[in-house]
Amino acid sequence: MAPPLPPSLPLELLERYGHSTHGCAMPTTGLVGDETFTDAQYVAVLECLAKRVEDPLAVYVHVPFCHVRCLYCACTTTVTHSIEKVDQYLDALDHEMELVTERIGRGRQIQQLHVGGGTPNHLNEPQLARLMEIVERHFVLAPNACTSIECNPRRASVGQLELLYGLGFRRISFGVQDLNNDVQRAIGRVQSLNMVRDVFLTARATGFESINLDLVYGLPFQTPSSFQATLDQVLDLGPDRVACFSYAHDPSSRPHQHAIDTAHLPSASEKLALFHSAVRVFTEAGYRWVGLDVFVREDDELFGAQAKGQLYRNAIGYTPMPANQVLAFGPSGIGEVGDALVQNDPDLRQWQRRLNNGEFPIAWGRRMTATDRKRREAILYLMCNLQLPASSAADLDKEYDRLCKEAEHGLVEVSDDGIRVTPQGRYLLRGLCGGPDTLVDWGSSQWRFRVST
Ligand code: SF4
């Protein structure tokens, strides 16, 4: 399949809609979280969920630890080498699941389990086994459940990968980001191609059914030729999926990014060219571009779902299943329960303190009105299926008109049937779905979620 044409987008559009955010999985459709969202409100939505026993559930567990901080990182994580600190986190996680399952019933079946971070495989083997034991004591994995975990290749070993497989994980994701030495040194994350390849092949040999590799574009010292080399090396490994995230430089909210020298960051148009090279390399190799920034093999369920207009996106990411009940555990975890969006306190100590007091550790929450929900569903549909039916106009009101106006710039096509994102517009899809005054607040820190481990 021929790759989409290289875009030539005016700088003004790149600045407005450009590649400026990184990795938030969860569109909030312009909703403002409410700090006064109470335990009682959360209990009410959990009690509603208790009655909806047929609703498919997804569980996200956030592991907020790493062995060292990468300079580009936008995740909620803490550097620790303390076994006790991780054990205390697991105690609190156990308690959090207890609080939730007391309300919805223990032993509810889950269709999707995703463990992210931070670095989940920073936990030692007994701790990983304990994490899974905690999950399985409170929930039952459906026989065909999608079970995935994010791993840092620098922390992986043969024994650890075998353990994770034995614990039931069938999908694994490794953070590669970039394989060029200068880029790796500039972002404080040095990992050789040989090491990444060894880990990748070990995961293959262990039996993982799907291996995802994460890349990041827009990093310091990335050039068209250096990134092309990374893309070729990644392609050579034969991953099942590749996620290609945009780096967002925002040291005001992530002070460690001050260590990145902005003089070496690519410009907006250079970033676009880097992303386009990823599109070209993967599509020419037979991968299909799904949603915002994911490339999958043609037989991947995500592509099949997108082709049928049945791709979904929840707090965990793209999914072929309409799992819109997401229970999130761990600091900063974002959940979606019934008509509420909730986010846990991102501060590890606060999260633990709240749990020790017997409280739900929620930092923000919002009960969506029927209008909120329709707007959110419409924008998610656009993000997944690259089109909006004309019937969404009433739900989106002036936002629909705003999107229609982008036909002037060639970003969308408008017909009586609705709006369709053009190949040009697809490069700015994230921005189209939520610019500064639009529907999705991708950039606000309270909703920031997972990036890449
Ligand atoms: S990018 Fe991943 S491994 Fe690096 S500090 Fe952030 S969470 Fe940890």
Residues whose N, C-alpha, C, O or C-beta is under 5 A from the ligand:
A	BS01	SF4	C66 V68 R69 C70 C73 C75 T77 G117 G118 T119 N152 S452 T453
